[in-house]
Amino acid sequence: MNKDIAAMSAKRGQIYQTFINIFMCLPDEEFRAYIYSDELQEFLSQHKKLQYPLITKGIGHISSYLQANSAGDHGAQLENLAVDRTKLIRVPHNAGFRAPYEGQYLQGAKSTASLRRITNAYRKAGFVPAISKESPDFFCVELDFMRVLSNRIATEPAQAGFLLSLQKEFLEEHLGNWVCSYAEEAARHAGTDFYRGWLMILQGFIEIEKNYLQSM
């Protein structure tokens, strides 16, 4: 059983890493090579097989975007992606929706208390955010926390019970409690099918994660 959990956790860690790659990397030539790579195409192909509606729809948007922009001016494409990423992640208030920080989805003192709980959750797991310039409640920091725990389960299966309980608690109290709302709002405001598709996949994956961890 632990071997199965370890294998699943390794795959889950890879998915979290992919989200971080997509949302944290600035669109440049290296990023363009990555989004057209065989590795990412295989990722999309494999997850299409899940037949989860949001994920399937998201993959459709991404595939259409990549096909439509495979040729032509790389610079124009990258600028278009950069503008969209900035709107979605860095200045979403100008677009009429909330920024991807947990505190933006809570109010007043509850937001401050949530930051303390997030920090305590990180400390309990011995997690030191690699994205140190960001607030602990930034969505990619929270995604990275889940990635690190998934990878630890894969390499330390004897600790699977404890680590899965940390993931379940964190998803219920933090990441899973707000990021789907952000992804849904942001997808409606996305200017490219590329980021719209990835936001849909993020929302679908977190929904699947909730069900998976509830079953453990």
C-alpha positions in Angstrom: 0.0 0.0 0.0 2.8 2.4 0.9 4.4 1.8 -2.5 1.2 2.7 -4.3 0.9 5.9 -2.2 4.5 6.7 -2.8 4.1 6.3 -6.6 0.9 8.4 -6.6 2.6 11.1 -4.5 5.5 11.3 -6.9 3.0 12.0 -9.7 1.2 14.5 -7.6 4.5 16.3 -6.9 5.2 16.5 -10.6 1.8 18.1 -11.2 2.3 20.7 -8.5 5.8 21.4 -10.0 4.2 21.9 -13.4 1.8 24.5 -12.1 4.7 26.4 -10.4 6.6 26.2 -13.7 3.7 27.6 -15.7 2.7 30.4 -13.3 6.0 31.5 -11.8 8.2 31.5 -14.9 8.4 34.7 -16.9 7.5 34.2 -20.6 10.8 34.2 -22.5 12.3 31.9 -25.2 13.2 29.3 -22.6 9.6 29.3 -21.4 8.3 29.1 -24.9 10.5 26.0 -25.5 9.1 24.5 -22.4 5.4 24.9 -23.3 6.1 23.4 -26.7 8.3 20.6 -25.3 7.5 16.9 -25.6 7.5 16.7 -21.8 4.6 19.2 -21.5 2.7 17.7 -24.4 2.9 14.3 -22.7 1.7 15.8 -19.5 -1.4 17.2 -21.3 -2.0 14.0 -23.1 -1.9 11.9 -20.0 -4.2 14.2 -18.0 -6.7 14.4 -20.8 -7.3 10.6 -20.2 -8.7 11.5 -16.7 -11.8 12.8 -18.6 -12.4 15.3 -15.8 -14.5 18.0 -17.4 -12.6 21.1 -16.2 -9.3 19.5 -17.0 -10.4 18.3 -20.4 -11.7 21.8 -21.3 -8.6 23.4 -20.0 -6.4 21.2 -22.1 -8.5 22.0 -25.1 -7.9 25.8 -24.6 -4.1 25.2 -24.2 -3.9 22.9 -27.2 -5.8 25.4 -29.4 -3.6 28.3 -28.3 -0.3 26.4 -28.8 -1.4 25.3 -32.3 -2.5 28.7 -33.3 0.7 30.3 -32.2 3.3 27.6 -33.1 4.5 29.7 -36.0 5.0 33.5 -36.4 6.6 36.1 -34.3 7.9 34.6 -31.1 8.4 38.1 -29.6 4.8 39.0 -30.1 3.6 35.8 -28.6 5.8 36.1 -25.5 4.8 39.7 -25.0 1.1 38.7 -25.2 1.7 36.0 -22.6 3.7 38.3 -20.4 0.9 40.9 -20.4 -1.7 38.3 -19.6 0.3 36.8 -16.8 0.9 40.2 -15.2 -2.8 40.9 -15.4 -3.8 37.6 -13.8 -1.2 37.3 -11.1 0.4 40.7 -10.4 -2.3 43.3 -10.8 -5.6 41.4 -11.0 -7.5 44.2 -9.1 -7.3 46.3 -12.2 -9.2 43.5 -14.0 -11.9 43.3 -11.5 -11.0 40.2 -9.5 -8.9 39.4 -6.5 -5.2 38.6 -6.4 -3.9 35.0 -5.8 -3.3 35.4 -2.1 -5.3 33.6 0.5 -5.7 36.8 2.5 -7.5 38.4 -0.5 -10.3 35.8 0.0 -10.7 36.4 3.7 -11.7 39.5 5.6 -10.0 41.6 8.3 -8.7 39.8 11.4 -9.5 36.5 9.8 -6.9 37.2 7.1 -4.2 38.0 9.7 -5.1 34.9 11.7 -4.9 32.8 8.5 -1.3 34.0 7.8 -0.3 32.9 11.2 -1.9 29.5 10.7 -0.2 29.1 7.3 3.2 29.9 8.9 2.5 27.5 11.6 1.6 24.8 9.1 4.9 25.4 7.2 6.9 25.3 10.5 5.2 22.1 11.6 6.3 20.4 8.4 9.8 21.9 8.4 9.0 23.8 5.2 11.0 26.8 4.2 9.5 28.6 1.2 11.8 28.6 -1.8 9.8 31.6 -3.2 11.1 33.7 -0.3 10.1 37.1 -1.8 6.4 36.2 -1.8 3.9 36.3 1.1 3.3 32.8 2.7 -0.3 32.9 1.4 0.7 33.4 -2.3 -0.8 30.6 -4.3 2.5 29.3 -5.7 4.0 29.2 -2.2 1.0 27.1 -1.1 1.3 24.9 -4.2 5.0 24.5 -3.5 4.2 23.3 0.1 2.0 20.6 -1.3 4.7 19.7 -3.9 7.3 19.3 -1.2 5.1 17.2 1.0 4.2 15.0 -2.0 7.8 14.4 -2.8 8.6 13.6 0.8 5.8 11.0 0.8 7.4 9.5 -2.4 10.8 9.2 -0.8 9.8 8.6 2.8 6.8 6.2 2.5 7.0 5.2 6.2 6.0 8.8 7.0 3.1 8.7 4.5 0.3 8.8 7.1 1.7 11.8 8.9 2.5 13.7 5.7 -0.8 12.9 4.1 -2.6 14.2 7.2 -0.6 17.5 6.9 -1.7 17.8 3.2 -5.3 17.0 4.0 -5.4 19.6 6.8 -3.6 22.2 4.6 -5.9 21.7 1.7 -9.0 21.9 3.9 -8.0 24.9 5.8 -5.9 26.9 3.2 -5.2 26.1 -0.4 -8.4 24.2 -1.2 -10.5 26.7 0.7 -9.9 29.5 -1.8 -7.7 28.8 -4.8 -10.5 27.3 -6.9 -12.4 30.6 -6.5 -9.4 32.5 -7.7 -8.8 30.2 -10.6 -12.5 30.4 -11.7 -12.5 34.2 -11.5 -9.1 34.6 -13.2 -10.1 32.2 -16.0 -13.0 34.5 -16.9 -10.7 37.4 -17.2 -7.8 35.7 -19.0 -6.7 37.3 -22.2 -5.1 34.1 -23.6 -6.4 30.6 -23.9 -3.1 29.4 -22.6 -3.5 30.8 -19.1 -7.3 30.3 -19.2 -6.6 26.6 -19.8 -4.1 26.3 -17.0 -6.4 28.0 -14.5 -9.1 25.5 -15.4 -6.7 22.6 -15.0 -5.6 24.0 -11.6 -9.2 24.2 -10.4 -10.0 20.7 -11.6 -6.8 19.3 -10.1 -7.5 20.8 -6.6 -11.0 19.4 -6.8 -9.6 15.9 -7.5 -7.0 16.4 -4.7 -9.7 17.1 -2.2 -11.5 13.9 -3.0 -8.2 11.9 -3.0 -7.1 13.2 0.4 -10.6 12.7 1.9 -10.4 9.0 0.9 -7.0 8.5 2.6 
